[in-house]
Amino acid sequence: MSNVKQSTSSIGAETALTHVGRDANRQYGFVNTPVVRGSTVLFESFEDLQAGKSGYGYGRHGNPTNDAVKEVITHLEGANETFLTPSGLSAISTALTAVAHAGDHILISDSAYLPTRQFCESVLRANNIEVEYYDPRIGKRISALLRDNTTAILTESPGSLTFEVQDLPAIATARGDRDIAIIADNSWATPLFYKPLELGADIVVHAGTKMFVGHSDVLFGTISTNEKWTDKIRTTYKALGVCVSPEDSFLVARGLRTLSIRMKEHQTRALDIAKWLEKQPVVQKVFHPALAQHPDHKIFMRDFTGSGSLFAFTLKSAPEKAIAAMLNQMRLFGMGYSWGGFESLILPISINDQRSVTKWREAGNLFRIHVGLEDINDLKSDLGDAIERYCSSAGF
């Protein structure tokens, strides 16, 4: 049995990841909370039914396996409550739906995750919600964009393609005491390295598919809220019928137990690769906020305690055939749209069709890279050979 009281706030993050959310006394002595499947919950009596006196009223509203995950993430975020969703996008869409209604105005970072933008354009605008995008480096100047009907600001720090770091405390100060929910996408750093609620955010969302799961085998999302916004999120969450299967929650709990160790390894390896790339002649720029040359490095050092696995870099401009020659023969880096797993990934990125406020002005071909857990020298060898093929095809 775990001897750590789950309400204790003084324990370290690694202890919380190991112990919070499980109690051997409640699970027949087994270390992990088992998969509890079911839809119908039986009540002992009519009186209990009337009073809702049961641990769970219906399977859609939760179960012990889901609660094991909720407890850990709530603890790590320093949140009032956490809600589990079946994907990162569903976490974002549910949070925005809860705080924005017809006639409202919301602000979205121009560097936001593309599916976030697509949800805003296809669903929110259709429901008479005005969406305005803003420069992710706007900081306190966001005050000029706030209106009487502004109800939400969505931040993503760093941006998942171009890695701008947002000045969240400045944005929160500019918001002041207005009834505007600040939503922070914290998928990159996780609550181990970044605490948006402590910096002024009200709601934190995660594509838990990435770092929380860590094994590229589960789709998952989370919404963690402060006390002020919990009821609004809960009402919308229940009304939309959002729920996560206990099987998925079990796999998420498995991933969370090793999150701290994985994040440290991803951080070390990603920084090693980023610094190595900086030294390659054909690499024009590396976009990683933990590097001193990054324009937002000071904000990063102030607000973050560590960095993630994901960053980007540009290579000297070359035709598409050079990109194909580079990527098609890679041995270790796969091409895939996710990240956060044990395997390394790389993607060519086009930015300008995903921006409406800030024009992408960096020269060269942009690539996003997720550094996995392979041998670092093997990864450098694979990247080095790929860059050679790129240069050979381009005639450099």
Secondary structure, 3 states (H helix, E strand, C coil): CCCCCCCCCCCCHHHHHHHCCCCHHHCCCCCCCCCCCCCCCCCCCHHHHHHCCCCCCCHHHCCHHHHHHHHHHHHHHCCCEEEEECCHHHHHHHHHHHHCCCCCEEEEECCCCHHHHHHHHHHHHHHCCEEEEECCCCHHHHHHHCCCCEEEEEEECCCCCCCCCCCHHHHHHHHCCCCCEEEEECCCCHHHHCCHHHHCCCEEEECCCCCCCCCCCCCCEEEEECHHHHHHHHHHHHHCCCCCCHHHHHHHHHHHCCHHHHHHHHHHHHHHHHHHHHCCCCEEEEECCCCCCCCCHHHHHHHCCCCCCEEEEEECCCCHHHHHHHHHCCCCCECCCCCCCCCCEEEEECCHHHCCCCCCCCCCEEEEEECCCCCHHHHHHHHHHHHHHHHHHHCC
